[in-house]
Amino acid sequence: MATALRVAKRLRLAAGAPSLAFTRSAFVAKRRNYDRPNWFGVGLAFSTSAALWVLLFKQHNEDVMEYERRKEERQRKCTGCS
């Protein structure tokens, strides 16, 4: 078994790693045409970004409201104790 691994390692070293210049990606089958942008992709990117910003602001407002509620609750407790 060790002999087979050594032989395989030697063959791999002799062949060398394939150059990236000669490999073809499975995801790029044609050249990009920059004259006609992908408007669906552009719209999807911008709408996703806008939706994330809306969620961020909504969560921030909820957090501020919760902070204010707890702050008032804490103040009521402390003044009632003394």
Distance bins in CASP14 RR format, pairs under 12 A and 6 or more apart:
PFRMAT RR
TARGET T0000
AUTHOR 0000-0000-0000
RMODE 2
METHOD distances of the structure
MODEL  1
1 7 0 0 0 0 0 1 0 0 0 0 0
1 8 0 0 0 0 0 1 0 0 0 0 0
2 8 0 0 0 0 0 1 0 0 0 0 0
2 9 0 0 0 0 0 1 0 0 0 0 0
3 9 0 0 0 0 0 1 0 0 0 0 0
3 10 0 0 0 0 0 1 0 0 0 0 0
4 10 0 0 0 0 0 1 0 0 0 0 0
4 11 0 0 0 0 0 1 0 0 0 0 0
5 11 0 0 0 0 0 1 0 0 0 0 0
5 12 0 0 0 0 0 1 0 0 0 0 0
6 12 0 0 0 0 0 1 0 0 0 0 0
6 13 0 0 0 0 0 1 0 0 0 0 0
7 13 0 0 0 0 0 1 0 0 0 0 0
7 14 0 0 0 0 0 1 0 0 0 0 0
8 14 0 0 0 0 0 1 0 0 0 0 0
8 15 0 0 0 0 0 1 0 0 0 0 0
9 15 0 0 0 0 0 1 0 0 0 0 0
9 16 0 0 0 0 0 1 0 0 0 0 0
10 16 0 0 0 0 0 1 0 0 0 0 0
12 18 0 0 0 0 0 1 0 0 0 0 0
17 23 0 0 0 0 0 1 0 0 0 0 0
18 24 0 0 0 0 0 1 0 0 0 0 0
24 30 0 0 0 0 0 1 0 0 0 0 0
32 38 0 0 0 0 1 0 0 0 0 0 0
36 42 0 0 0 0 0 1 0 0 0 0 0
37 43 0 0 0 0 0 1 0 0 0 0 0
37 45 0 0 0 0 0 1 0 0 0 0 0
38 44 0 0 0 0 1 0 0 0 0 0 0
38 45 0 0 0 0 1 0 0 0 0 0 0
39 45 0 0 0 0 0 1 0 0 0 0 0
39 46 0 0 0 0 0 1 0 0 0 0 0
39 47 0 0 0 0 0 1 0 0 0 0 0
40 46 0 0 0 0 0 1 0 0 0 0 0
40 47 0 0 0 0 0 1 0 0 0 0 0
41 47 0 0 0 0 1 0 0 0 0 0 0
41 48 0 0 0 0 1 0 0 0 0 0 0
41 49 0 0 0 0 0 1 0 0 0 0 0
42 48 0 0 0 0 0 1 0 0 0 0 0
42 49 0 0 0 0 0 1 0 0 0 0 0
43 49 0 0 0 0 1 0 0 0 0 0 0
43 50 0 0 0 0 1 0 0 0 0 0 0
43 51 0 0 0 0 0 1 0 0 0 0 0
44 50 0 0 0 0 0 1 0 0 0 0 0
44 51 0 0 0 0 0 1 0 0 0 0 0
45 51 0 0 0 0 0 1 0 0 0 0 0
45 52 0 0 0 0 0 1 0 0 0 0 0
46 52 0 0 0 0 0 1 0 0 0 0 0
46 53 0 0 0 0 0 1 0 0 0 0 0
47 53 0 0 0 0 0 1 0 0 0 0 0
47 54 0 0 0 0 0 1 0 0 0 0 0
48 54 0 0 0 0 0 1 0 0 0 0 0
48 55 0 0 0 0 0 1 0 0 0 0 0
49 55 0 0 0 0 0 1 0 0 0 0 0
49 56 0 0 0 0 0 1 0 0 0 0 0
50 56 0 0 0 0 0 1 0 0 0 0 0
50 57 0 0 0 0 0 1 0 0 0 0 0
51 57 0 0 0 0 0 1 0 0 0 0 0
51 58 0 0 0 0 0 1 0 0 0 0 0
52 58 0 0 0 0 0 1 0 0 0 0 0
52 59 0 0 0 0 0 1 0 0 0 0 0
53 59 0 0 0 0 0 1 0 0 0 0 0
53 60 0 0 0 0 0 1 0 0 0 0 0
54 60 0 0 0 0 0 1 0 0 0 0 0
54 61 0 0 0 0 0 1 0 0 0 0 0
55 61 0 0 0 0 0 1 0 0 0 0 0
55 62 0 0 0 0 0 1 0 0 0 0 0
56 62 0 0 0 0 0 1 0 0 0 0 0
56 63 0 0 0 0 0 1 0 0 0 0 0
57 63 0 0 0 0 0 1 0 0 0 0 0
57 64 0 0 0 0 0 1 0 0 0 0 0
58 64 0 0 0 0 0 1 0 0 0 0 0
58 65 0 0 0 0 0 1 0 0 0 0 0
59 65 0 0 0 0 0 1 0 0 0 0 0
59 66 0 0 0 0 0 1 0 0 0 0 0
60 66 0 0 0 0 0 1 0 0 0 0 0
60 67 0 0 0 0 0 1 0 0 0 0 0
61 67 0 0 0 0 0 1 0 0 0 0 0
61 68 0 0 0 0 0 1 0 0 0 0 0
62 68 0 0 0 0 0 1 0 0 0 0 0
62 69 0 0 0 0 0 1 0 0 0 0 0
63 69 0 0 0 0 0 1 0 0 0 0 0
63 70 0 0 0 0 0 1 0 0 0 0 0
64 70 0 0 0 0 0 1 0 0 0 0 0
64 71 0 0 0 0 0 1 0 0 0 0 0
65 71 0 0 0 0 0 1 0 0 0 0 0
65 72 0 0 0 0 0 1 0 0 0 0 0
66 72 0 0 0 0 0 1 0 0 0 0 0
66 73 0 0 0 0 0 1 0 0 0 0 0
67 73 0 0 0 0 0 1 0 0 0 0 0
67 74 0 0 0 0 0 1 0 0 0 0 0
68 74 0 0 0 0 0 1 0 0 0 0 0
68 75 0 0 0 0 0 1 0 0 0 0 0
69 75 0 0 0 0 0 1 0 0 0 0 0
69 76 0 0 0 0 0 1 0 0 0 0 0
70 76 0 0 0 0 0 1 0 0 0 0 0
70 77 0 0 0 0 0 1 0 0 0 0 0
71 77 0 0 0 0 0 1 0 0 0 0 0
71 78 0 0 0 0 0 1 0 0 0 0 0
72 78 0 0 0 0 0 1 0 0 0 0 0
72 79 0 0 0 0 0 1 0 0 0 0 0
73 79 0 0 0 0 0 1 0 0 0 0 0
73 80 0 0 0 0 0 1 0 0 0 0 0
74 80 0 0 0 0 0 1 0 0 0 0 0
74 81 0 0 0 0 0 1 0 0 0 0 0
75 81 0 0 0 0 0 1 0 0 0 0 0
75 82 0 0 0 0 0 1 0 0 0 0 0
END
